[in-house]
Amino acid sequence: MVPTPRAHEVARQLRVLLPQLGEIVSPPEFNPIKSDRHFRVACLPYLVTTLMPEIAADLAKTAPGVHLDVRLLYDTVVDDLDGGTLDAALGHFRRVPPRLIAEELFRDRYVVVLPAKHPAATRRLTLKALARIPYIDISIENQADNSPVGFDMRQGLERLVVQSGIAAAEEALLKAGLQRVVRGQMPDSVSAMAMAARTGAISLVPERAARRFAKHFGLAVREAPFAIPPLAIQMLTHARFGERTATRWLRSRIRHVISG
C-alpha cells in the first residue's frame, strides 16, 4: 500500500493545521522548571559545535526537563517553521518569506587556519603566500542549479550553503594576477580544519570555530590579507509560532548565551 497524491496533500496540510489546533486546545503556558518540552532547532554545521553546546548547557540549568533536538539546516525548513514543528533556524539568510522573521544574533569574521609548523605560519600572510598553499573549501551542501554563488534558494528562503568566503579570496587573488589551488572540499569547518592539518593546506573558517578547534588540530590562526565580509548569523522564526510562550523563552535563552 502506498499513499495517493491526495493523501500526500492532506498530510502536508495537517502538518500545518495540527500544531495550530494544539495551540487552541492547550493553553500556551510554559514553566521552564517543570516543562519536558522538546525544542527543535536547525542550524549551520559550525554552530553545532561552537554554539549549541553552550545553549544546551544553559537549558540544562534553567529548564532541566526540556529536550533540545538539533539538526542541520535542510531543504524543507520553511515547511517546518510554517507548521510550528521547528522552533528556530540559525544561519545566514539573504531573502526571507514575509511570514518569517530573521533576527541578527552576532557577526563572525573569517580567519585563515594553516598548520602551525608550516613556514608561512610564522610570518604575516601575503597574497603570494596564499596562492602557493592549497585550499580546503567548505561546501555545506550541494547547491541548487538556480542558486547564486554560495546560496541556495528554496521556498522563498535564500540561505548560505558555502561557508568559507571563497568569492572574496578568489577576487583578491585575481586582482593580484594570482590563482588559488583547491586541494579538497569538506562539509563543515571542523572537518576542513582536520583536513588542512593533515595535508598542509589552509582553510577560511569562522573565528568561533578556529578559536575552539585550531589548537586541537595543531593549526595557527592568521588574519587574511584581503577583506572578507563577516558571517552574519541570524535566528529565523515564524511570525506567529515564534511568539508562543515557550519559543519566546527559548529565543531569550539563545540571546543570553550569545551575549554572555
C-alpha positions as CSV (number, residue, x, y, z in Angstrom):
1,M,0.0,0.0,0.0
2,V,1.3,3.5,-0.9
3,P,-0.2,6.9,-0.2
4,T,-2.2,8.5,-3.0
5,P,-1.3,12.0,-4.2
6,R,-4.4,13.3,-2.3
7,A,-3.0,11.6,0.9
8,H,0.3,13.4,0.5
9,E,-1.6,16.7,0.0
10,V,-3.7,16.1,3.1
11,A,-0.6,15.2,5.2
12,R,1.1,18.4,4.1
13,Q,-1.9,20.5,5.2
14,L,-2.2,18.5,8.5
15,R,1.4,19.4,9.4
16,V,0.3,23.0,9.4
17,L,-3.2,22.6,11.0
18,L,-2.4,20.2,13.8
19,P,0.0,22.4,15.7
20,Q,-2.4,25.3,15.3
21,L,-5.2,23.1,16.8
22,G,-3.0,22.2,19.7
23,E,-2.4,25.9,20.4
24,I,-6.2,26.3,20.6
25,V,-7.0,23.3,22.8
26,S,-4.0,23.7,25.2
27,P,-3.3,27.0,26.9
28,P,0.2,28.3,25.8
29,E,1.6,28.2,29.3
30,F,5.3,27.4,29.8
31,N,7.1,26.8,33.1
32,P,10.8,26.1,32.3
33,I,11.4,24.4,35.7
34,K,8.5,21.9,35.2
35,S,8.5,21.6,31.4
36,D,9.5,18.5,29.5
37,R,9.0,20.2,26.1
38,H,11.0,19.3,23.0
39,F,12.7,22.3,21.4
40,R,13.8,21.8,17.8
41,V,16.5,24.0,16.3
42,A,18.1,23.8,12.8
43,C,21.5,25.5,12.2
44,L,24.6,25.8,10.2
45,P,27.1,22.9,10.8
46,Y,29.8,25.0,12.6
47,L,27.1,26.3,15.1
48,V,26.5,22.6,16.2
49,T,30.0,22.6,17.7
50,T,30.5,26.2,18.7
51,L,27.2,27.5,19.9
52,M,24.7,24.7,20.5
53,P,26.7,23.0,23.3
54,E,26.6,26.3,25.2
55,I,22.9,26.7,24.6
56,A,22.3,23.1,25.8
57,A,24.3,23.7,29.0
58,D,22.2,26.8,29.7
59,L,19.0,24.9,29.2
60,A,20.2,22.1,31.4
61,K,20.5,24.7,34.3
62,T,17.4,26.8,33.6
63,A,15.0,24.1,32.4
64,P,16.4,20.7,33.4
65,G,13.4,18.7,32.0
66,V,13.4,20.1,28.4
67,H,14.9,18.3,25.4
68,L,16.9,20.1,22.7
69,D,16.9,18.5,19.3
70,V,19.4,20.0,17.0
71,R,19.6,19.3,13.3
72,L,21.5,20.8,10.3
73,L,19.6,23.2,8.1
74,Y,17.7,21.3,5.4
75,D,15.6,21.9,2.3
76,T,12.2,22.0,3.9
77,V,13.0,24.1,6.9
78,V,10.3,26.6,5.8
79,D,7.6,23.9,5.9
80,D,8.5,23.0,9.5
81,L,8.6,26.7,10.6
82,D,5.2,27.1,8.9
83,G,3.9,24.0,10.7
84,G,5.3,25.0,14.1
85,T,7.3,21.8,14.4
86,L,10.6,23.7,14.2
87,D,11.1,26.4,16.8
88,A,14.0,28.3,15.2
89,A,16.7,28.1,12.4
90,L,20.1,29.6,12.9
91,G,22.1,30.5,9.8
92,H,22.8,33.3,7.3
93,F,19.8,34.3,5.2
94,R,19.6,36.9,2.4
95,R,16.0,36.6,1.4
96,V,13.2,35.6,3.8
97,P,9.5,35.0,3.2
98,P,7.3,37.7,4.8
99,R,5.8,35.4,7.3
100,L,9.2,34.6,8.8
101,I,11.3,36.9,11.0
102,A,15.1,37.0,10.8
103,E,16.9,38.5,13.8
104,E,20.7,39.0,13.7
105,L,22.4,37.4,16.6
106,F,26.1,38.1,16.0
107,R,28.7,38.5,13.3
108,D,31.6,36.1,13.0
109,R,34.7,37.2,11.0
110,Y,36.6,34.8,8.8
111,V,40.2,33.9,9.6
112,V,42.9,31.7,7.9
113,V,43.9,28.5,9.5
114,L,47.0,26.6,8.4
115,P,49.4,24.0,10.1
116,A,51.4,25.7,12.9
117,K,54.5,24.1,11.5
118,H,54.0,25.5,8.0
119,P,56.7,28.1,7.1
120,A,54.0,30.6,6.2
121,A,52.5,30.4,9.7
122,T,55.5,32.2,11.3
123,R,55.1,35.4,9.4
124,R,52.4,37.7,8.1
125,L,50.4,36.1,5.3
126,T,50.6,37.7,1.9
127,L,48.5,37.1,-1.3
128,K,51.5,35.4,-2.9
129,A,51.8,33.0,0.0
130,L,48.1,32.2,-0.2
131,A,48.4,31.5,-3.9
132,R,51.2,28.9,-3.2
133,I,49.3,27.0,-0.5
134,P,46.4,24.7,-1.5
135,Y,42.9,25.3,0.0
136,I,40.3,23.2,1.7
137,D,36.9,24.7,0.8
138,I,33.7,24.4,2.8
139,S,30.5,23.5,1.0
140,I,27.7,22.8,3.4
141,E,25.6,21.0,0.7
142,N,25.1,20.8,-3.0
143,Q,23.7,24.0,-4.4
144,A,20.6,24.1,-6.4
145,D,21.1,24.9,-10.1
146,N,19.3,28.2,-9.9
147,S,21.1,29.5,-6.8
148,P,23.5,32.4,-6.8
149,V,27.1,31.5,-5.8
150,G,27.2,30.4,-2.2
151,F,23.4,30.5,-1.6
152,D,20.5,28.1,-2.1
153,M,17.0,29.4,-2.9
154,R,14.1,27.3,-1.9
155,Q,10.5,28.1,-0.8
156,G,11.3,31.8,-0.8
157,L,14.2,31.4,1.6
158,E,17.7,32.2,0.4
159,R,20.3,30.6,2.7
160,L,24.0,30.2,2.8
161,V,25.4,26.9,1.6
162,V,29.1,27.8,1.0
163,Q,30.6,28.9,4.3
164,S,34.2,30.0,3.7
165,G,34.5,33.4,2.0
166,I,35.7,31.7,-1.2
167,A,34.5,34.5,-3.5
168,A,36.5,37.1,-1.6
169,A,39.6,35.1,-1.8
170,E,39.3,34.5,-5.5
171,E,38.6,38.1,-6.2
172,A,41.6,39.3,-4.2
173,L,43.9,36.8,-5.9
174,L,42.6,37.6,-9.3
175,K,43.2,41.3,-8.9
176,A,46.8,40.5,-8.0
177,G,47.2,38.2,-11.1
178,L,47.2,35.1,-8.9
179,Q,45.1,31.9,-8.6
180,R,44.4,29.6,-5.8
181,V,44.7,25.8,-5.8
182,V,41.9,23.8,-4.2
183,R,43.0,20.5,-2.7
184,G,39.7,19.4,-1.3
185,Q,36.2,20.2,-0.1
186,M,34.6,19.4,3.2
187,P,31.0,19.9,4.6
188,D,31.9,21.9,7.7
189,S,34.6,24.0,9.4
190,V,35.8,21.3,11.9
191,S,36.4,18.7,9.2
192,A,38.0,21.3,7.0
193,M,40.4,22.2,9.8
194,A,41.2,18.5,10.3
195,M,42.0,18.0,6.6
196,A,44.0,21.2,6.4
197,A,46.1,20.0,9.4
198,R,46.9,16.6,7.8
199,T,47.5,17.9,4.2
200,G,49.5,21.1,4.8
201,A,46.6,23.1,3.3
202,I,44.8,26.2,4.5
203,S,41.1,27.0,5.1
204,L,39.0,30.1,5.7
205,V,36.8,29.4,8.7
206,P,34.6,31.5,11.1
207,E,36.7,32.7,14.0
208,R,34.5,31.0,16.6
209,A,35.4,27.6,15.1
210,A,39.0,28.5,14.7
211,R,39.5,29.6,18.3
212,R,37.8,26.5,19.7
213,F,39.5,23.8,17.5
214,A,42.7,25.2,15.9
215,K,44.9,24.3,18.8
216,H,43.4,20.8,18.9
217,F,44.4,20.2,15.3
218,G,47.8,21.9,15.6
219,L,46.8,24.9,13.4
220,A,47.8,28.5,13.5
221,V,45.2,31.3,13.2
222,R,46.1,34.2,11.0
223,E,44.4,37.3,9.5
224,A,43.6,37.2,5.9
225,P,45.5,39.7,3.7
226,F,42.3,40.7,2.0
227,A,38.8,41.9,3.1
228,I,36.2,39.2,3.8
229,P,32.6,40.2,4.7
230,P,31.8,38.8,8.2
231,L,29.3,36.0,8.5
232,A,26.1,37.4,10.0
233,I,24.3,34.7,12.0
234,Q,20.5,35.2,12.2
235,M,17.8,33.5,14.1
236,L,14.8,32.6,11.9
237,T,11.4,32.1,13.5
238,H,7.8,32.2,12.3
239,A,5.9,35.4,12.8
240,R,3.1,33.6,14.7
241,F,4.6,30.4,16.2
242,G,7.7,32.3,17.2
243,E,5.5,34.2,19.7
244,R,4.5,31.1,21.6
245,T,5.5,31.5,25.3
246,A,7.9,28.6,25.1
247,T,9.5,29.7,21.9
248,R,9.9,33.3,23.2
249,W,11.6,31.8,26.2
250,L,14.0,29.8,24.0
251,R,14.8,32.8,22.0
252,S,15.7,34.8,25.1
253,R,18.0,32.0,26.3
254,I,19.8,31.9,23.0
255,R,20.3,35.7,23.2
256,H,21.5,35.3,26.8
257,V,24.1,32.7,25.8
258,I,25.4,34.8,22.9
259,S,25.6,38.0,25.0
260,G,27.4,36.2,27.8
